[in-house]
Amino acid sequence: MTDATEFELTEPRTEAELEDYYRLRYERLRKPLGLPPGAEREDPAEPSSLHIVAKADGRVVGAGCWAMGMRKDEGRRIPFVRFRQMAVDPGYEGRGIGSAIMRHVEQSARSMGAQEILGNVRMENVPLFRRHGYIEQGSGVTLYGQVESLSMVRPLQ
């Protein structure tokens, strides 16, 4: 059993919160791969991404981002959200922060008219994504030649 943690979900409001957001993404997702600071910002979707932080005990303890996109399927344009780079401070794992970020992204995607959420999910996170209704679509990317992932989708209709 884990301790209950009160936390707030919000967009980063200050430059300090934004820097703490990027620091968390770097520390959890890129530094373990031996990458330099700034690697967490290299995705081409970064400038158009929306960002969310979870704050507890006065500090950023969770982070996630997503971007809206369009794809074609049998001549139709399908609006979707690409969910990426979710990270939770190790001292706050297992307290519902990742799940809350995922629910927030889902609500935001629905409000933007997206029909699905897509993501390349690291293998260790696949069970969490399955619990949130994501379905495996096949192999994902191998991030930096080191991290295996599955391509997963969360239908919203």
C-alpha positions in Angstrom: 0.0 0.0 0.0 1.2 3.5 -0.9 0.8 6.7 0.9 -2.0 9.0 -0.4 -0.5 12.2 -1.9 -2.3 15.4 -2.5 -1.2 17.0 -5.8 -2.3 19.6 -8.2 -2.3 19.2 -12.0 -1.7 22.4 -13.9 0.2 23.8 -16.9 3.6 25.1 -15.8 2.9 28.7 -14.7 6.3 30.2 -14.1 9.8 29.9 -15.7 10.9 28.0 -12.6 8.1 25.5 -12.9 8.9 25.0 -16.6 12.5 24.4 -15.8 11.6 21.9 -13.1 9.3 20.2 -15.6 12.1 19.8 -18.1 14.5 18.8 -15.3 12.2 16.0 -14.3 11.8 14.8 -17.9 15.5 14.8 -18.3 16.4 13.1 -15.0 13.8 10.3 -15.5 13.9 9.8 -19.3 17.1 10.9 -20.9 19.9 11.0 -18.2 19.7 7.2 -17.6 20.4 6.8 -21.3 23.6 8.8 -21.0 22.2 11.7 -23.0 23.1 15.4 -22.3 20.7 17.9 -20.8 18.5 19.3 -23.5 17.8 15.9 -25.1 14.4 16.0 -23.5 13.5 19.0 -25.7 14.7 17.6 -29.0 11.4 16.2 -30.4 10.1 18.0 -33.4 6.7 18.2 -31.7 8.1 20.0 -28.7 7.3 23.6 -29.9 3.6 22.7 -30.5 3.2 20.5 -27.4 1.0 21.1 -24.4 2.5 20.5 -21.0 1.2 19.4 -17.7 2.9 19.2 -14.3 1.8 17.5 -11.1 2.8 19.5 -8.1 3.0 18.1 -4.5 4.7 19.4 -1.5 5.4 22.7 -3.3 7.4 21.1 -6.2 7.0 19.5 -9.6 6.7 15.7 -9.1 5.1 14.7 -12.4 5.3 15.8 -16.0 3.7 14.9 -19.4 3.2 16.4 -22.8 1.1 15.9 -25.9 0.5 17.4 -29.3 -2.4 17.4 -31.7 -2.0 15.8 -35.1 -4.0 14.6 -38.1 -3.6 11.3 -40.0 -5.4 9.9 -43.0 -7.4 6.7 -42.9 -9.2 5.6 -46.1 -9.4 9.1 -47.3 -10.7 10.5 -44.0 -8.7 12.9 -41.8 -8.5 11.5 -38.2 -7.6 14.0 -35.4 -5.4 12.4 -32.8 -3.2 13.3 -29.8 0.4 12.0 -29.5 1.2 11.5 -25.8 4.8 11.4 -24.9 7.5 11.9 -22.2 5.5 11.3 -19.1 7.7 11.2 -16.0 7.1 10.9 -12.2 9.6 11.6 -9.5 10.7 8.3 -8.0 9.7 9.4 -4.5 6.1 9.8 -5.7 5.7 6.7 -7.9 2.7 4.5 -7.1 0.6 7.3 -5.8 -1.7 7.9 -8.8 0.2 10.8 -10.3 0.9 9.1 -13.7 -2.8 7.9 -13.8 -4.0 11.4 -13.1 -1.8 12.8 -15.9 -3.1 10.2 -18.3 -6.8 11.1 -17.4 -6.0 14.8 -17.9 -4.5 14.1 -21.3 -7.5 12.0 -22.3 -9.9 14.8 -21.2 -7.9 17.4 -23.1 -7.8 15.2 -26.2 -11.5 14.7 -26.1 -12.1 18.4 -25.7 -9.9 19.1 -28.7 -11.8 16.7 -30.9 -9.2 13.9 -31.0 -10.5 10.5 -31.9 -7.6 8.6 -30.4 -4.4 9.0 -28.3 -1.2 7.5 -29.8 2.1 6.8 -28.1 5.2 4.7 -28.1 5.1 3.2 -24.6 8.3 2.0 -22.8 7.9 -1.7 -22.0 7.9 -1.2 -18.3 4.9 1.2 -18.6 2.8 -1.1 -20.9 0.7 -2.5 -17.9 -0.2 1.0 -16.8 -1.3 2.0 -20.3 -3.3 -1.2 -20.7 -5.2 -0.4 -17.4 -6.1 3.0 -19.0 -7.6 1.4 -22.1 -4.7 1.6 -24.5 -4.4 -1.2 -27.0 -1.2 -2.5 -28.5 -0.7 -1.8 -32.2 2.7 -3.3 -32.7 6.4 -2.6 -32.2 7.2 1.0 -31.3 10.5 2.8 -31.8 13.7 1.9 -30.2 14.5 5.1 -28.5 18.2 6.2 -28.9 18.9 2.6 -29.9 18.4 1.5 -26.2 14.8 1.6 -25.1 12.2 -0.7 -26.6 8.6 0.4 -26.8 5.2 -0.7 -28.1 3.0 1.4 -30.3 -0.3 1.8 -28.4 -3.5 3.6 -29.0 -6.4 4.7 -26.8 -9.6 5.0 -28.8 -11.8 7.9 -27.6 -15.0 6.9 -29.4 
